[in-house]
């Protein structure tokens, strides 16, 4: 189950079973990329990059068969963003 929270400044999505670490990574990616969704326990960025638990740079991968044309450079950018999240 998901819910979308609205306030006067932002709109964000929360996966009710997300770990605190996963939600931190999701929120950081959402600020940077704007098109980020949960798919099960994985985070999908721009419909082309998947970030799997435990949400570290090594857990980022291009999704095969993606149609948007994202490349290794895009993947490296997502990995860099993920690496900046201070996981408790």
Residue, then its C-alpha position, 0 to 999 in steps of 0.5 A: x500500500x502506498x500513500x501520497x502526502x501533500x502539503x503547501x510545499x511538496x508532494x511525496x510518495x511513501x511506501x508504508x513498508x519502506x525501511x527508514x533508509x529506503x525512504x531517505x534514498x527515495x526522498x533524495x532521488x525524488x528531489x533530484x529527478x522528479x520521476x521516482x516511484x516505488x515498485x515493491x521494495x525497489x525504487x524506480x528512477x525515470x522508469x529506467x534505473x532500479x535501486x534495490x535494498x539495501x539502497x547503496x550505490x552497488x544496488x543501482x542498475x539500468x532496467x533492461x528494455x527501457x525505452x528512454x535511452x538512459x545510459x551508464x552516465x545516468x546510472x552513475x549520476x543516480x549512484x552518486x545521489x544514492x551515495x550522498x544519503x547518510x544512512x543511520 
